[in-house]
Amino acid sequence: MAYGFVVSVMVIVIGLQAFILPAAVWQGDEYDYFSNIREHGLAFLSDRMLHWSMRPFSEIVIFGYGSLVNLLHRPLTWVFLSLTWLFCAIVAFLPFLRQARIPVPARMLIAASLAAIFMLGHPSADLFYWPMATIAHLPVLAAACGLVLLNIANILSGRAEALLLTLAMTSSEAGLFLGTLWLGGRGFQALFFRNDLPDRQRNWLFFPAGTWLCLAASMIFNHRVSIGGFPYTPTHGHVWASFAASFSPLLNTMIALQPDELSRGSTFTGSAIAAGLTLKLILTGALTALFMTCGIRPALRTLILPAIALIGAMYLTIAAAFYEFGFLCCQRHETFRLDLSFLLILLLAAALSTILSERLTFLLQNRAPAKMLESSALAGLLVFTAWTGYWRLPGMSLAIAGLPLEKAAHQRLWASGLSSGTDMIYQQGTSSPAFYYWYWEPGTYHAGGPGWDVQSAMRYFGKTTIHVLPPSSLPSVPR
């Protein structure tokens, strides 16, 4: 019953996050991308994949989504996001849930807790509610989660490893970083520790390795790397300066948690670091106790490669941002890195479970101490969820209360965009931070003028003037 109660809490958290999916909106990227699909078709897709974005999986999926939108003249935003969430949940958790070595309640609790934790402790709008970002980065997080869970459960097969690595590498550059480090580690194992890597598992790795070679060759010979359009900083366009500047943000990301915007590093305050350290220690203790009681005790050497790959991917995404933009951008990247830090906690807890289970065998052999461990694990997970859930409460309350306004705003926007004439009205919803990252500056804009996002919207709907209205406000309740 205790396990069921905590799982229910986690499912409620996930359900509340899913409940506001109909409020999700496009940004300028969707309008621009889907206009290009309509005008250039497959030629645009091939140009994107060969010269711009080395993301075959996410590019093909978003191309299919945009083609369907253009055919039906409906945004289908929440449908697309729901299917993406479902796909990523299957990738991350289904192989782990199907194995039989760990008791079913513990498996359910670990999966539900991780899914909820990924959505808490940091802003979630950019990563979970923006189609272009979600399809690029959430599959990488799902693949990394699947790799870590199967690894700590000692059931990572060569086929699962190959498929998960390929998905990560073909979804975004962050996944390519992760896959590069993982495959590099496997190559080192194959050369110097052959007994740790069976032939069957090693043979499966030729598939992601071949994928990596294709992506690397395309990046070297075809990819157009652009570092223009952003103000000059000491790291902008400078490789070694970007690497040097990345150590401090990496350390902050591994420690800090807070609900405010973190992507530029300026809000890594003392309170953010203190809260993050406290919360992550609580989570580490809870997961360690849970793993000790349910039998997750992997060999310590098997945890080294995943830890190096996760830390390296976090570091390289920070360095890439400094190089490309000159600063840490953007919310989705920081959210992604913070979620990778939760996977590092998972690895740390598995290591501690192995060490402590060997030294404190009396705790597990006696019923009373074992029950105490279980209770502390469940309590720790609830404390973490309650604390970080409290941070999310204002934005979530606004999102739920304003859901009718959001739906009405979406309908008015599309009705105006699809209407005859050259003018349209861009109606904005409540701009809750739970699902909305950027709001558009109110005003009247004309074709050929400033504002890339509004220009993209006008291009998509075939308009020459757009009137962007301020975000909607909830009606005040009379006293």
LOSE-459829 format. One record per residue (C-alpha): residue number from 0; residue in three letters; z negated, x negated, y. Coordinates in steps of 0.1 Angstrom, whole numbers, plus 5000, padded with zeros to 4 digits. Layout:
BEGIN
- NUM / ALA / Z / X / Y
...
This chain:
BEGIN
- 0 / MET / 5000 / 5000 / 5000
- 1 / ALA / 4992 / 4971 / 5024
- 2 / TYR / 5026 / 4955 / 5017
- 3 / GLY / 5043 / 4989 / 5022
- 4 / PHE / 5025 / 4995 / 5055
- 5 / VAL / 5036 / 4961 / 5070
- 6 / VAL / 5072 / 4966 / 5057
- 7 / SER / 5072 / 5000 / 5073
- 8 / VAL / 5061 / 4985 / 5106
- 9 / MET / 5089 / 4960 / 5104
- 10 / VAL / 5115 / 4987 / 5096
- 11 / ILE / 5103 / 5007 / 5126
- 12 / VAL / 5109 / 4977 / 5148
- 13 / ILE / 5144 / 4973 / 5134
- 14 / GLY / 5150 / 5010 / 5136
- 15 / LEU / 5141 / 5011 / 5173
- 16 / GLN / 5164 / 4982 / 5181
- 17 / ALA / 5192 / 5000 / 5162
- 18 / PHE / 5184 / 5033 / 5179
- 19 / ILE / 5196 / 5020 / 5212
- 20 / LEU / 5229 / 5006 / 5199
- 21 / PRO / 5249 / 5035 / 5215
- 22 / ALA / 5238 / 5021 / 5249
- 23 / ALA / 5256 / 4988 / 5243
- 24 / VAL / 5284 / 4980 / 5267
- 25 / TRP / 5314 / 4958 / 5271
- 26 / GLN / 5316 / 4929 / 5295
- 27 / GLY / 5347 / 4914 / 5311
- 28 / ASP / 5356 / 4895 / 5280
- 29 / GLU / 5364 / 4926 / 5260
- 30 / TYR / 5386 / 4941 / 5287
- 31 / ASP / 5404 / 4908 / 5291
- 32 / TYR / 5407 / 4901 / 5253
- 33 / PHE / 5419 / 4936 / 5244
- 34 / SER / 5444 / 4936 / 5273
- 35 / ASN / 5459 / 4905 / 5258
- 36 / ILE / 5460 / 4921 / 5223
- 37 / ARG / 5479 / 4950 / 5238
- 38 / GLU / 5504 / 4928 / 5257
- 39 / HIS / 5509 / 4899 / 5233
- 40 / GLY / 5497 / 4910 / 5198
- 41 / LEU / 5495 / 4884 / 5171
- 42 / ALA / 5509 / 4857 / 5194
- 43 / PHE / 5477 / 4860 / 5214
- 44 / LEU / 5455 / 4857 / 5182
- 45 / SER / 5474 / 4826 / 5170
- 46 / ASP / 5471 / 4810 / 5204
- 47 / ARG / 5433 / 4817 / 5205
- 48 / MET / 5427 / 4802 / 5171
- 49 / LEU / 5450 / 4771 / 5175
- 50 / HIS / 5442 / 4762 / 5211
- 51 / TRP / 5411 / 4779 / 5224
- 52 / SER / 5385 / 4792 / 5200
- 53 / MET / 5380 / 4775 / 5166
- 54 / ARG / 5365 / 4807 / 5151
- 55 / PRO / 5389 / 4821 / 5125
- 56 / PHE / 5365 / 4847 / 5111
- 57 / SER / 5351 / 4861 / 5143
- 58 / GLU / 5385 / 4859 / 5161
- 59 / ILE / 5402 / 4879 / 5133
- 60 / VAL / 5374 / 4905 / 5132
- 61 / ILE / 5374 / 4910 / 5170
- 62 / PHE / 5412 / 4912 / 5170
- 63 / GLY / 5410 / 4940 / 5144
- 64 / TYR / 5384 / 4957 / 5165
- 65 / GLY / 5404 / 4955 / 5197
- 66 / SER / 5435 / 4967 / 5180
- 67 / LEU / 5417 / 4998 / 5167
- 68 / VAL / 5402 / 5004 / 5202
- 69 / ASN / 5437 / 5002 / 5218
- 70 / LEU / 5450 / 5026 / 5192
- 71 / LEU / 5423 / 5052 / 5195
- 72 / HIS / 5415 / 5047 / 5232
- 73 / ARG / 5378 / 5048 / 5225
- 74 / PRO / 5353 / 5018 / 5229
- 75 / LEU / 5336 / 5022 / 5194
- 76 / THR / 5310 / 4998 / 5206
- 77 / TRP / 5280 / 5010 / 5187
- 78 / VAL / 5302 / 5015 / 5155
- 79 / PHE / 5314 / 4979 / 5157
- 80 / LEU / 5279 / 4965 / 5163
- 81 / SER / 5264 / 4987 / 5136
- 82 / LEU / 5289 / 4974 / 5110
- 83 / THR / 5283 / 4938 / 5122
- 84 / TRP / 5245 / 4942 / 5119
- 85 / LEU / 5249 / 4956 / 5084
- 86 / PHE / 5273 / 4929 / 5073
- 87 / CYS / 5250 / 4902 / 5086
- 88 / ALA / 5219 / 4918 / 5070
- 89 / ILE / 5238 / 4918 / 5036
- 90 / VAL / 5247 / 4881 / 5040
- 91 / ALA / 5212 / 4871 / 5051
- 92 / PHE / 5191 / 4890 / 5027
- 93 / LEU / 5209 / 4907 / 4997
- 94 / PRO / 5212 / 4875 / 4975
- 95 / PHE / 5175 / 4868 / 4981
- 96 / LEU / 5165 / 4904 / 4974
- 97 / ARG / 5184 / 4905 / 4941
- 98 / GLN / 5167 / 4875 / 4925
- 99 / ALA / 5138 / 4883 / 4902
- 100 / ARG / 5114 / 4852 / 4905
- 101 / ILE / 5095 / 4866 / 4934
- 102 / PRO / 5077 / 4900 / 4932
- 103 / VAL / 5096 / 4928 / 4948
- 104 / PRO / 5070 / 4937 / 4974
- 105 / ALA / 5070 / 4901 / 4986
- 106 / ARG / 5108 / 4899 / 4987
- 107 / MET / 5109 / 4932 / 5007
- 108 / LEU / 5082 / 4919 / 5031
- 109 / ILE / 5099 / 4886 / 5037
- 110 / ALA / 5133 / 4901 / 5044
- 111 / ALA / 5120 / 4929 / 5066
- 112 / SER / 5097 / 4906 / 5086
- 113 / LEU / 5125 / 4880 / 5092
- 114 / ALA / 5149 / 4907 / 5104
- 115 / ALA / 5123 / 4921 / 5128
- 116 / ILE / 5112 / 4886 / 5140
- 117 / PHE / 5148 / 4877 / 5148
- 118 / MET / 5148 / 4905 / 5174
- 119 / LEU / 5114 / 4897 / 5190
- 120 / GLY / 5099 / 4870 / 5211
- 121 / HIS / 5129 / 4865 / 5233
- 122 / PRO / 5157 / 4884 / 5251
- 123 / SER / 5180 / 4900 / 5225
- 124 / ALA / 5206 / 4918 / 5246
- 125 / ASP / 5233 / 4891 / 5246
- 126 / LEU / 5231 / 4882 / 5209
- 127 / PHE / 5227 / 4917 / 5194
- 128 / TYR / 5243 / 4941 / 5218
- 129 / TRP / 5274 / 4924 / 5232
- 130 / PRO / 5304 / 4927 / 5207
- 131 / MET / 5321 / 4894 / 5216
- 132 / ALA / 5288 / 4874 / 5213
- 133 / THR / 5274 / 4893 / 5183
- 134 / ILE / 5304 / 4888 / 5160
- 135 / ALA / 5305 / 4851 / 5169
- 136 / HIS / 5269 / 4841 / 5166
- 137 / LEU / 5251 / 4867 / 5144
- 138 / PRO / 5271 / 4857 / 5112
- 139 / VAL / 5260 / 4821 / 5118
- 140 / LEU / 5224 / 4831 / 5120
- 141 / ALA / 5228 / 4853 / 5089
- 142 / ALA / 5245 / 4825 / 5070
- 143 / ALA / 5217 / 4800 / 5080
- 144 / CYS / 5191 / 4826 / 5070
- 145 / GLY / 5207 / 4831 / 5036
- 146 / LEU / 5209 / 4793 / 5030
- 147 / VAL / 5172 / 4788 / 5039
- 148 / LEU / 5159 / 4818 / 5019
- 149 / LEU / 5179 / 4809 / 4988
- 150 / ASN / 5168 / 4773 / 4992
- 151 / ILE / 5131 / 4779 / 4994
- 152 / ALA / 5134 / 4803 / 4964
- 153 / ASN / 5151 / 4776 / 4944
- 154 / ILE / 5181 / 4798 / 4936
- 155 / LEU / 5208 / 4784 / 4959
- 156 / SER / 5239 / 4783 / 4938
- 157 / GLY / 5270 / 4762 / 4946
- 158 / ARG / 5291 / 4794 / 4951
- 159 / ALA / 5266 / 4810 / 4975
- 160 / GLU / 5262 / 4777 / 4994
- 161 / ALA / 5300 / 4773 / 4998
- 162 / LEU / 5306 / 4809 / 5010
- 163 / LEU / 5277 / 4808 / 5035
- 164 / LEU / 5287 / 4775 / 5049
- 165 / THR / 5323 / 4787 / 5053
- 166 / LEU / 5312 / 4818 / 5070
- 167 / ALA / 5291 / 4799 / 5095
- 168 / MET / 5318 / 4773 / 5103
- 169 / THR / 5345 / 4799 / 5108
- 170 / SER / 5324 / 4821 / 5131
- 171 / SER / 5315 / 4798 / 5160
- 172 / GLU / 5311 / 4762 / 5171
- 173 / ALA / 5273 / 4765 / 5165
- 174 / GLY / 5282 / 4773 / 5128
- 175 / LEU / 5305 / 4743 / 5127
- 176 / PHE / 5277 / 4720 / 5139
- 177 / LEU / 5254 / 4735 / 5112
- 178 / GLY / 5281 / 4731 / 5085
- 179 / THR / 5290 / 4696 / 5096
- 180 / LEU / 5254 / 4684 / 5093
- 181 / TRP / 5248 / 4703 / 5060
- 182 / LEU / 5280 / 4689 / 5044
- 183 / GLY / 5272 / 4655 / 5057
- 184 / GLY / 5238 / 4657 / 5040
- 185 / ARG / 5254 / 4669 / 5008
- 186 / GLY / 5279 / 4640 / 5009
- 187 / PHE / 5250 / 4616 / 5012
- 188 / GLN / 5233 / 4632 / 4982
- 189 / ALA / 5265 / 4630 / 4962
- 190 / LEU / 5267 / 4592 / 4969
- 191 / PHE / 5232 / 4581 / 4965
- 192 / PHE / 5212 / 4609 / 4947
- 193 / ARG / 5238 / 4622 / 4922
- 194 / ASN / 5211 / 4637 / 4900
- 195 / ASP / 5199 / 4660 / 4928
- 196 / LEU / 5234 / 4676 / 4930
- 197 / PRO / 5249 / 4689 / 4898
- 198 / ASP / 5286 / 4686 / 4892
- 199 / ARG / 5292 / 4724 / 4894
- 200 / GLN / 5274 / 4727 / 4927
- 201 / ARG / 5292 / 4696 / 4941
- 202 / ASN / 5326 / 4710 / 4931
- 203 / TRP / 5320 / 4742 / 4950
- 204 / LEU / 5314 / 4722 / 4982
- 205 / PHE / 5351 / 4711 / 4982
- 206 / PHE / 5359 / 4746 / 4996
- 207 / PRO / 5338 / 4744 / 5028
- 208 / ALA / 5347 / 4707 / 5031
- 209 / GLY / 5384 / 4716 / 5031
- 210 / THR / 5377 / 4743 / 5057
- 211 / TRP / 5359 / 4718 / 5078
- 212 / LEU / 5388 / 4694 / 5077
- 213 / CYS / 5412 / 4721 / 5088
- 214 / LEU / 5390 / 4731 / 5117
- 215 / ALA / 5384 / 4695 / 5127
- 216 / ALA / 5421 / 4686 / 5126
- 217 / SER / 5429 / 4717 / 5147
- 218 / MET / 5403 / 4708 / 5173
- 219 / ILE / 5415 / 4672 / 5175
- 220 / PHE / 5452 / 4679 / 5177
- 221 / ASN / 5455 / 4714 / 5192
- 222 / HIS / 5423 / 4724 / 5209
- 223 / ARG / 5423 / 4726 / 5247
- 224 / VAL / 5388 / 4715 / 5258
- 225 / SER / 5383 / 4727 / 5294
- 226 / ILE / 5353 / 4716 / 5315
- 227 / GLY / 5366 / 4730 / 5348
- 228 / GLY / 5354 / 4759 / 5368
- 229 / PHE / 5317 / 4749 / 5369
- 230 / PRO / 5298 / 4730 / 5396
- 231 / TYR / 5294 / 4693 / 5390
- 232 / THR / 5261 / 4681 / 5375
- 233 / PRO / 5252 / 4647 / 5361
- 234 / THR / 5259 / 4660 / 5325
- 235 / HIS / 5291 / 4679 / 5332
- 236 / GLY / 5319 / 4662 / 5312
- 237 / HIS / 5296 / 4633 / 5303
- 238 / VAL / 5289 / 4630 / 5266
- 239 / TRP / 5260 / 4605 / 5265
- 240 / ALA / 5243 / 4621 / 5296
- 241 / SER / 5245 / 4654 / 5278
- 242 / PHE / 5229 / 4640 / 5247
- 243 / ALA / 5201 / 4624 / 5267
- 244 / ALA / 5194 / 4656 / 5286
- 245 / SER / 5191 / 4676 / 5254
- 246 / PHE / 5158 / 4663 / 5240
- 247 / SER / 5134 / 4681 / 5263
- 248 / PRO / 5151 / 4715 / 5260
- 249 / LEU / 5152 / 4711 / 5222
- 250 / LEU / 5114 / 4704 / 5221
- 251 / ASN / 5108 / 4734 / 5244
- 252 / THR / 5130 / 4757 / 5222
- 253 / MET / 5111 / 4746 / 5191
- 254 / ILE / 5078 / 4755 / 5208
- 255 / ALA / 5082 / 4782 / 5234
- 256 / LEU / 5086 / 4820 / 5232
- 257 / GLN / 5086 / 4845 / 5260
- 258 / PRO / 5104 / 4877 / 5269
- 259 / ASP / 5121 / 4864 / 5301
- 260 / GLU / 5154 / 4847 / 5305
- 261 / LEU / 5152 / 4812 / 5290
- 262 / SER / 5188 / 4800 / 5288
- 263 / ARG / 5187 / 4777 / 5318
- 264 / GLY / 5154 / 4761 / 5309
- 265 / SER / 5138 / 4769 / 5343
- 266 / THR / 5114 / 4794 / 5328
- 267 / PHE / 5099 / 4772 / 5301
- 268 / THR / 5066 / 4777 / 5319
- 269 / GLY / 5032 / 4765 / 5306
- 270 / SER / 5024 / 4801 / 5296
- 271 / ALA / 5057 / 4803 / 5277
- 272 / ILE / 5049 / 4772 / 5258
- 273 / ALA / 5013 / 4782 / 5251
- 274 / ALA / 5023 / 4817 / 5239
- 275 / GLY / 5051 / 4803 / 5218
- 276 / LEU / 5029 / 4776 / 5202
- 277 / THR / 5002 / 4802 / 5194
- 278 / LEU / 5026 / 4827 / 5180
- 279 / LYS / 5045 / 4802 / 5159
- 280 / LEU / 5012 / 4788 / 5145
- 281 / ILE / 5002 / 4823 / 5136
- 282 / LEU / 5036 / 4829 / 5120
- 283 / THR / 5034 / 4796 / 5101
- 284 / GLY / 4999 / 4804 / 5087
- 285 / ALA / 5010 / 4839 / 5077
- 286 / LEU / 5041 / 4828 / 5059
- 287 / THR / 5023 / 4799 / 5042
- 288 / ALA / 4996 / 4823 / 5028
- 289 / LEU / 5023 / 4847 / 5017
- 290 / PHE / 5044 / 4820 / 5000
- 291 / MET / 5013 / 4807 / 4982
- 292 / THR / 5005 / 4841 / 4968
- 293 / CYS / 5040 / 4850 / 4957
- 294 / GLY / 5050 / 4817 / 4941
- 295 / ILE / 5074 / 4802 / 4967
- 296 / ARG / 5067 / 4765 / 4962
- 297 / PRO / 5099 / 4745 / 4965
- 298 / ALA / 5102 / 4708 / 4959
- 299 / LEU / 5096 / 4691 / 4992
- 300 / ARG / 5128 / 4670 / 4990
- 301 / THR / 5149 / 4701 / 4989
- 302 / LEU / 5137 / 4712 / 5024
- 303 / ILE / 5148 / 4680 / 5042
- 304 / LEU / 5185 / 4688 / 5044
- 305 / PRO / 5181 / 4724 / 5058
- 306 / ALA / 5156 / 4711 / 5083
- 307 / ILE / 5179 / 4684 / 5095
- 308 / ALA / 5208 / 4708 / 5097
- 309 / LEU / 5189 / 4734 / 5117
- 310 / ILE / 5174 / 4709 / 5142
- 311 / GLY / 5207 / 4691 / 5145
- 312 / ALA / 5226 / 4724 / 5152
- 313 / MET / 5200 / 4733 / 5179
- 314 / TYR / 5203 / 4699 / 5195
- 315 / LEU / 5242 / 4699 / 5194
- 316 / THR / 5245 / 4733 / 5209
- 317 / ILE / 5223 / 4722 / 5238
- 318 / ALA / 5243 / 4691 / 5243
- 319 / ALA / 5275 / 4710 / 5242
- 320 / ALA / 5263 / 4734 / 5269
- 321 / PHE / 5253 / 4705 / 5291
- 322 / TYR / 5287 / 4689 / 5286
- 323 / GLU / 5308 / 4720 / 5290
- 324 / PHE / 5289 / 4739 / 5317
- 325 / GLY / 5266 / 4713 / 5332
- 326 / PHE / 5236 / 4735 / 5325
- 327 / LEU / 5221 / 4755 / 5296
- 328 / CYS / 5242 / 4785 / 5291
- 329 / CYS / 5237 / 4813 / 5280
- 330 / GLN / 5212 / 4838 / 5268
- 331 / ARG / 5229 / 4843 / 5235
- 332 / HIS / 5228 / 4806 / 5228
- 333 / GLU / 5191 / 4803 / 5236
- 334 / THR / 5183 / 4834 / 5215
- 335 / PHE / 5203 / 4819 / 5186
- 336 / ARG / 5183 / 4786 / 5189
- 337 / LEU / 5150 / 4804 / 5190
- 338 / ASP / 5159 / 4823 / 5159
- 339 / LEU / 5168 / 4790 / 5142
- 340 / SER / 5133 / 4778 / 5152
- 341 / PHE / 5119 / 4807 / 5131
- 342 / LEU / 5139 / 4794 / 5101
- 343 / LEU / 5123 / 4760 / 5107
- 344 / ILE / 5089 / 4778 / 5105
- 345 / LEU / 5101 / 4793 / 5072
- 346 / LEU / 5108 / 4758 / 5059
- 347 / LEU / 5075 / 4744 / 5072
- 348 / ALA / 5056 / 4773 / 5056
- 349 / ALA / 5074 / 4767 / 5022
- 350 / ALA / 5064 / 4730 / 5024
- 351 / LEU / 5028 / 4738 / 5032
- 352 / SER / 5027 / 4763 / 5004
- 353 / THR / 5039 / 4736 / 4979
- 354 / ILE / 5013 / 4711 / 4992
- 355 / LEU / 4983 / 4735 / 4994
- 356 / SER / 4991 / 4752 / 4961
- 357 / GLU / 4987 / 4719 / 4944
- 358 / ARG / 4955 / 4709 / 4961
- 359 / LEU / 4938 / 4743 / 4963
- 360 / THR / 4945 / 4758 / 4929
- 361 / PHE / 4912 / 4775 / 4928
- 362 / LEU / 4923 / 4799 / 4956
- 363 / LEU / 4952 / 4812 / 4935
- 364 / GLN / 4933 / 4813 / 4902
- 365 / ASN / 4905 / 4835 / 4916
- 366 / ARG / 4912 / 4871 / 4925
- 367 / ALA / 4891 / 4873 / 4956
- 368 / PRO / 4905 / 4842 / 4974
- 369 / ALA / 4940 / 4853 / 4965
- 370 / LYS / 4935 / 4887 / 4980
- 371 / MET / 4921 / 4871 / 5011
- 372 / LEU / 4952 / 4850 / 5014
- 373 / GLU / 4974 / 4881 / 5011
- 374 / SER / 4953 / 4899 / 5037
- 375 / SER / 4956 / 4870 / 5061
- 376 / ALA / 4993 / 4868 / 5056
- 377 / LEU / 4998 / 4905 / 5064
- 378 / ALA / 4974 / 4904 / 5093
- 379 / GLY / 4993 / 4874 / 5108
- 380 / LEU / 5026 / 4891 / 5105
- 381 / LEU / 5012 / 4922 / 5122
- 382 / VAL / 4997 / 4902 / 5150
- 383 / PHE / 5030 / 4884 / 5157
- 384 / THR / 5049 / 4916 / 5157
- 385 / ALA / 5024 / 4934 / 5179
- 386 / TRP / 5023 / 4906 / 5205
- 387 / THR / 5060 / 4901 / 5207
- 388 / GLY / 5067 / 4939 / 5204
- 389 / TYR / 5044 / 4944 / 5235
- 390 / TRP / 5068 / 4921 / 5254
- 391 / ARG / 5097 / 4943 / 5244
- 392 / LEU / 5080 / 4976 / 5251
- 393 / PRO / 5090 / 4981 / 5288
- 394 / GLY / 5127 / 4974 / 5282
- 395 / MET / 5127 / 4994 / 5250
- 396 / SER / 5110 / 5023 / 5267
- 397 / LEU / 5136 / 5023 / 5295
- 398 / ALA / 5164 / 5020 / 5270
- 399 / ILE / 5152 / 5050 / 5249
- 400 / ALA / 5144 / 5072 / 5279
- 401 / GLY / 5177 / 5063 / 5295
- 402 / LEU / 5199 / 5068 / 5264
- 403 / PRO / 5213 / 5101 / 5276
- 404 / LEU / 5222 / 5085 / 5310
- 405 / GLU / 5238 / 5056 / 5291
- 406 / LYS / 5260 / 5079 / 5270
- 407 / ALA / 5270 / 5099 / 5301
- 408 / ALA / 5278 / 5067 / 5320
- 409 / HIS / 5300 / 5055 / 5292
- 410 / GLN / 5319 / 5088 / 5290
- 411 / ARG / 5324 / 5089 / 5327
- 412 / LEU / 5337 / 5053 / 5328
- 413 / TRP / 5362 / 5059 / 5300
- 414 / ALA / 5373 / 5093 / 5314
- 415 / SER / 5379 / 5077 / 5348
- 416 / GLY / 5397 / 5047 / 5333
- 417 / LEU / 5420 / 5068 / 5312
- 418 / SER / 5428 / 5092 / 5340
- 419 / SER / 5460 / 5092 / 5359
- 420 / GLY / 5461 / 5075 / 5393
- 421 / THR / 5453 / 5040 / 5404
- 422 / ASP / 5416 / 5043 / 5412
- 423 / MET / 5387 / 5044 / 5388
- 424 / ILE / 5349 / 5046 / 5388
- 425 / TYR / 5328 / 5022 / 5369
- 426 / GLN / 5296 / 5040 / 5362
- 427 / GLN / 5267 / 5018 / 5351
- 428 / GLY / 5237 / 5029 / 5330
- 429 / THR / 5201 / 5019 / 5334
- 430 / SER / 5206 / 4982 / 5328
- 431 / SER / 5176 / 4980 / 5305
- 432 / PRO / 5169 / 4943 / 5296
- 433 / ALA / 5166 / 4954 / 5260
- 434 / PHE / 5204 / 4957 / 5256
- 435 / TYR / 5220 / 4948 / 5290
- 436 / TYR / 5224 / 4912 / 5301
- 437 / TRP / 5247 / 4913 / 5331
- 438 / TYR / 5251 / 4942 / 5355
- 439 / TRP / 5281 / 4944 / 5377
- 440 / GLU / 5277 / 4940 / 5415
- 441 / PRO / 5283 / 4974 / 5431
- 442 / GLY / 5312 / 4978 / 5455
- 443 / THR / 5349 / 4985 / 5457
- 444 / TYR / 5373 / 4960 / 5442
- 445 / HIS / 5411 / 4957 / 5444
- 446 / ALA / 5435 / 4941 / 5420
- 447 / GLY / 5441 / 4905 / 5428
- 448 / GLY / 5407 / 4901 / 5445
- 449 / PRO / 5374 / 4885 / 5434
- 450 / GLY / 5354 / 4892 / 5403
- 451 / TRP / 5369 / 4882 / 5370
- 452 / ASP / 5351 / 4910 / 5351
- 453 / VAL / 5362 / 4938 / 5374
- 454 / GLN / 5397 / 4924 / 5375
- 455 / SER / 5398 / 4925 / 5337
- 456 / ALA / 5386 / 4961 / 5336
- 457 / MET / 5413 / 4971 / 5361
- 458 / ARG / 5439 / 4953 / 5340
- 459 / TYR / 5428 / 4970 / 5308
- 460 / PHE / 5429 / 5005 / 5323
- 461 / GLY / 5460 / 4998 / 5345
- 462 / LYS / 5442 / 5004 / 5378
- 463 / THR / 5445 / 4988 / 5412
- 464 / THR / 5411 / 4998 / 5426
- 465 / ILE / 5377 / 5001 / 5409
- 466 / HIS / 5345 / 5015 / 5424
- 467 / VAL / 5315 / 4999 / 5407
- 468 / LEU / 5284 / 5021 / 5411
- 469 / PRO / 5249 / 5008 / 5411
- 470 / PRO / 5228 / 5011 / 5378
- 471 / SER / 5215 / 5045 / 5371
- 472 / SER / 5179 / 5054 / 5377
- 473 / LEU / 5157 / 5076 / 5355
- 474 / PRO / 5148 / 5109 / 5373
- 475 / SER / 5112 / 5107 / 5385
- 476 / VAL / 5087 / 5130 / 5368
- 477 / PRO / 5070 / 5154 / 5392
- 478 / ARG / 5032 / 5152 / 5392
